[in-house]
Each structure stands twice: as C-alpha cells, then as structure tokens.
C-alpha cells in the first residue's frame, strides 16, 4: 500500500486493535523515558510497524510527542532536585545547545531515505540501544566521577541529536546510558537527557513540520498516554529499583530489531 500523502491522517483507516496498540506504545514508551532513559523509541516502532506512514511521517509524528514529554519530564526532575545541581544543569545546557545544531541534520537525512532503509536504520538504532543497556547492567556501578568536560558533552550531544533526528526520538535513549558510562549518576543522567530532549524535539519537529510530515491525530493518540507514562516512570525511577523494567525493555528491543529490518 502506498504511503499516505503528507497532511492527511491515516487514523480513520486503522482498526481498533491497532489504535489501542499505538496508545499502549505511547504509555510504555513514556514510562521508559523517565524510568530508565530508553523507551522513547517505542512510539516510533509502533508507528512504523502498524501504519503505512512514510519514514518522515513516522519520525515527525513521534517527534512532536516528545516536545510535551520532554517538558514534563524536565519539570519533574527539576522538582525532585536533580536539575538544580550546577554541574547537572551545565551538562544539560550543553547537551541542549548541541541538539540545536545536530537535530536538523538528522531530519535532512531522514527525508532522503526510503522506508526500507529507514527500517534498517531503526533496527540498528534499537539493537545499539539494547547493547548499551546490557553493557550498563553488566558493569559494576562505577564510582561517581565529575561530569564530563564541556567538549566531550558537546560532541556526545551533537551525535545523539543527529541520530535522534533521523529516527524521531528525544535523546534519553542514547544519552542516559552514555552519560552513565562516563560516571554520571543515573538520576542526573536522566535529568540531563530530559532537558536535551526538549531541544531535539522542538528543532526536529520544526523540521518535520516544514516537510508537512506530522500526522496530528496519531500524535495525540500516542502523545497523551505517553505523558501519563512519563509521570509514572518518574515515580518508578525515584521509588523503586527499575532492574526488571530495564531487562524487559532490553529483551523487547532485541526482539524487535530483526523484525524492523525485515518489515522495512
């Protein structure tokens, strides 16, 4: 079936089970965003696998949901104190500034690829995130070290923003495990990544809107449950060990990677 024309929603042509699955993907993705970092790619996966949207429409529709989730998650981590720390705030600001330069390149790359190539890119991205999560869990917790240098944070933020712009995610998926690997505490890493995700989502959404590549009804369907999931995930991150959730997400991502490559 050909991809729908830009500016027209495919929502009316989707069955009720598919609509429910998209909403659940938003909810679970929101939990993952604030509880463990990786999770924001689940709405992208659902939009790609369950609809006939073109790659730019998949990424654009997913991206606009992260404007609200990033803002809500940033407010939550500010309230719980992580973003009030000067070191954490500095890292978050550098990541956000780098995102302003990196996200537009990601959008441009996305608009040049076919659905098949996008499926392969998404599969590699998902498998890479799962590998980072696995390595993080396998390693013994490192002693907390000073935050990385501004230069290292800027390079990390630029690379993450380009990748996130291509796929249509915020940034916590890659930023959190990378910051943790560099010795930043988990909650501080989560807080920095949420602030970065606002910049990625705003700039990325503007780019996709310029290409008329956002399906607004689907964005609402996915985004509202995603917001609820963000609040739930924030509570989980602060109150409970999230080990079980991490492993469940890891297994899900590893299982989905080959499917995405073939589905494309």
C-alpha positions as CSV (number, residue, x, y, z in Angstrom):
1,X,0.0,0.0,0.0
2,X,1.5,3.4,-0.9
3,X,2.3,5.8,2.0
4,X,-0.4,8.4,2.7
5,X,0.0,11.8,1.3
6,X,1.5,14.5,3.6
7,X,-1.1,16.4,5.5
8,X,-3.7,13.6,5.6
9,X,-4.1,11.4,8.6
10,X,-4.3,7.6,8.3
11,X,-6.0,7.3,11.7
12,X,-9.5,6.8,10.2
13,X,-8.3,3.7,8.3
14,X,-6.8,1.9,11.3
15,X,-8.6,-0.8,13.2
16,X,-9.5,-0.5,16.9
17,X,-6.8,-3.0,18.0
18,X,-4.2,-1.0,16.1
19,X,-5.3,2.2,17.7
20,X,-5.2,0.6,21.2
21,X,-1.7,-0.8,20.4
22,X,-0.5,2.7,19.4
23,X,-1.8,4.2,22.6
24,X,-0.2,1.4,24.7
25,X,3.1,2.0,22.9
26,X,2.9,5.6,23.9
27,X,2.2,4.8,27.6
28,X,5.0,2.2,27.9
29,X,7.4,4.5,26.0
30,X,6.6,7.3,28.4
31,X,7.4,5.1,31.4
32,X,10.7,4.1,29.8
33,X,11.7,7.7,29.1
34,X,11.8,8.8,32.7
35,X,12.4,5.4,34.5
36,X,15.4,4.2,32.5
37,X,16.0,6.5,29.6
38,X,15.5,4.2,26.7
39,X,11.8,3.9,25.9
40,X,11.1,6.9,23.6
41,X,11.7,4.8,20.5
42,X,8.7,2.5,21.2
43,X,6.2,5.0,19.7
44,X,8.4,5.3,16.6
45,X,8.5,1.5,16.3
46,X,4.7,1.2,16.7
47,X,4.1,4.0,14.1
48,X,6.4,2.3,11.7
49,X,5.2,-1.3,12.2
50,X,1.5,-0.7,12.5
51,X,0.9,2.1,9.9
52,X,1.8,2.8,6.3
53,X,3.3,6.2,7.1
54,X,6.4,7.3,5.2
55,X,9.7,7.5,7.2
56,X,9.5,11.3,7.6
57,X,5.9,11.0,8.8
58,X,6.8,8.3,11.3
59,X,9.7,10.3,12.7
60,X,7.8,13.6,12.6
61,X,4.7,12.3,14.3
62,X,6.8,10.6,17.0
63,X,9.0,13.7,17.4
64,X,6.2,16.1,18.2
65,X,5.1,14.0,21.1
66,X,8.5,14.4,22.7
67,X,8.1,18.2,22.9
68,X,5.5,17.7,25.7
69,X,7.1,14.7,27.3
70,X,10.5,16.4,27.4
71,X,9.0,19.5,29.0
72,X,7.0,17.4,31.6
73,X,10.0,15.2,32.4
74,X,12.3,18.2,32.8
75,X,9.8,19.8,35.2
76,X,9.6,16.6,37.1
77,X,13.3,16.2,37.6
78,X,13.6,19.9,38.4
79,X,11.1,19.4,41.2
80,X,12.9,16.4,42.5
81,X,16.1,18.4,42.7
82,X,18.4,16.9,40.0
83,X,18.4,19.9,37.7
84,X,19.1,22.3,40.5
85,X,22.6,21.0,40.8
86,X,25.0,23.4,38.9
87,X,27.0,20.5,37.4
88,X,23.9,18.7,36.1
89,X,22.4,22.0,34.9
90,X,25.6,22.8,33.0
91,X,25.7,19.4,31.3
92,X,22.0,19.6,30.4
93,X,22.5,23.1,28.8
94,X,25.5,22.0,26.7
95,X,23.5,18.9,25.5
96,X,20.6,21.1,24.6
97,X,22.8,23.6,22.7
98,X,24.4,20.8,20.7
99,X,21.0,19.5,19.9
100,X,20.1,22.8,18.1
101,X,22.9,22.0,15.6
102,X,22.5,18.2,15.3
103,X,18.8,17.7,15.0
104,X,18.3,19.5,11.7
105,X,20.9,17.2,10.1
106,X,19.0,14.2,11.3
107,X,15.8,15.5,9.8
108,X,17.5,16.1,6.5
109,X,18.9,12.6,6.4
110,X,15.5,11.1,7.2
111,X,13.9,12.8,4.3
112,X,16.4,11.3,1.9
113,X,15.9,7.6,2.8
114,X,13.3,5.0,1.7
115,X,11.1,3.1,4.0
116,X,13.3,0.0,3.6
117,X,16.4,1.9,4.6
118,X,14.6,3.6,7.4
119,X,13.6,0.2,8.8
120,X,17.2,-0.9,8.7
121,X,18.4,2.3,10.4
122,X,15.7,1.9,13.1
123,X,16.7,-1.8,13.6
124,X,20.4,-0.8,14.0
125,X,19.4,2.0,16.4
126,X,17.2,-0.2,18.5
127,X,19.9,-3.0,18.7
128,X,22.6,-0.5,19.6
129,X,20.5,0.9,22.4
130,X,19.8,-2.6,23.7
131,X,23.5,-3.3,23.6
132,X,24.3,-0.1,25.6
133,X,21.7,-1.1,28.2
134,X,23.1,-4.6,28.5
135,X,26.6,-3.3,28.9
136,X,25.5,-0.9,31.6
137,X,23.8,-3.6,33.5
138,X,26.8,-6.0,33.2
139,X,29.3,-3.5,34.5
140,X,29.6,-2.9,38.2
141,X,28.4,0.5,39.2
142,X,31.4,2.9,38.8
143,X,32.3,5.4,41.4
144,X,30.7,8.7,40.7
145,X,33.1,10.9,38.8
146,X,33.0,14.6,37.9
147,X,30.7,15.4,35.0
148,X,32.5,15.0,31.6
149,X,34.2,18.1,30.2
150,X,32.1,20.6,28.2
151,X,33.8,19.5,25.0
152,X,33.0,15.8,25.5
153,X,29.4,16.6,26.4
154,X,29.1,18.8,23.3
155,X,30.3,16.0,21.0
156,X,28.1,13.5,22.7
157,X,25.1,15.8,22.4
158,X,25.7,16.5,18.7
159,X,26.0,12.8,17.8
160,X,22.9,11.9,19.8
161,X,20.9,14.8,18.3
162,X,21.7,13.7,14.7
163,X,20.7,10.1,15.5
164,X,17.5,11.2,17.3
165,X,16.5,13.5,14.4
166,X,16.8,10.6,11.9
167,X,14.6,8.2,14.0
168,X,12.2,10.7,15.6
169,X,13.1,10.3,19.3
170,X,14.1,12.7,22.0
171,X,17.5,11.8,23.3
172,X,17.4,9.9,26.6
173,X,17.7,6.5,24.7
174,X,21.3,7.2,23.9
175,X,22.3,10.0,26.3
176,X,21.4,8.2,29.5
177,X,23.5,5.1,29.0
178,X,26.4,7.1,27.6
179,X,26.4,9.6,30.5
180,X,26.2,6.7,33.0
181,X,29.1,5.0,31.3
182,X,31.1,8.3,31.8
183,X,30.4,8.2,35.5
184,X,27.4,10.5,35.8
185,X,24.8,9.2,38.4
186,X,21.7,7.6,36.8
187,X,19.2,10.2,38.1
188,X,21.4,13.1,37.0
189,X,21.8,11.4,33.6
190,X,18.1,11.1,33.3
191,X,17.5,14.7,34.2
192,X,20.1,16.0,31.7
193,X,18.7,13.9,28.9
194,X,15.1,15.2,29.5
195,X,16.3,18.8,29.1
196,X,18.2,17.8,26.0
197,X,15.1,16.1,24.6
198,X,13.2,19.4,24.6
199,X,15.7,21.0,22.2
200,X,15.9,17.9,20.0
201,X,12.1,17.7,19.8
202,X,11.4,21.4,19.2
203,X,14.0,21.7,16.4
204,X,13.2,18.3,15.0
205,X,9.5,18.9,15.0
206,X,10.0,22.3,13.2
207,X,12.0,20.5,10.5
208,X,9.4,17.8,10.0
209,X,6.6,20.4,10.1
210,X,8.3,22.2,7.3
211,X,8.0,19.0,5.2
212,X,4.3,18.6,6.3
213,X,5.3,15.3,7.8
214,X,3.3,15.2,11.0
215,X,0.1,13.2,11.5
216,X,-1.6,15.2,14.2
217,X,-4.4,12.8,15.2
218,X,-1.9,10.0,15.6
219,X,0.4,12.3,17.5
220,X,-2.4,13.0,20.0
221,X,-3.3,9.3,20.2
222,X,0.2,8.4,21.1
223,X,1.3,11.5,23.0
224,X,-1.4,11.7,25.6
225,X,-0.8,8.2,27.0
226,X,3.0,9.0,26.7
227,X,2.6,11.9,29.0
228,X,0.9,9.7,31.6
229,X,3.7,7.2,31.3
230,X,6.3,10.0,31.8
231,X,4.8,10.8,35.3
232,X,4.6,7.1,36.1
233,X,8.2,6.4,35.1
234,X,9.4,9.4,37.1
235,X,7.8,7.9,40.2
236,X,9.3,4.5,39.4
237,X,12.8,5.9,38.9
238,X,12.7,7.7,42.3
239,X,10.9,5.0,44.4
240,X,11.8,1.5,43.0
241,X,14.7,-0.4,41.5
242,X,14.0,-0.4,37.8
243,X,16.0,-3.5,37.1
244,X,13.1,-5.6,36.0
245,X,11.8,-2.9,33.7
246,X,15.2,-2.4,32.2
247,X,15.5,-6.1,31.3
248,X,12.0,-6.3,29.9
249,X,12.7,-3.3,27.7
250,X,16.1,-4.8,26.7
251,X,14.5,-8.1,25.6
252,X,11.7,-6.2,23.7
253,X,14.2,-4.1,21.8
254,X,16.4,-7.1,20.9
255,X,13.3,-9.0,19.7
256,X,12.0,-6.1,17.6
257,X,15.3,-5.2,15.9
258,X,15.3,-8.0,13.3
259,X,11.5,-7.5,12.7
260,X,12.1,-3.9,11.9
261,X,14.9,-4.7,9.5
262,X,12.6,-7.2,7.6
263,X,9.4,-5.1,7.9
264,X,11.1,-2.2,6.1
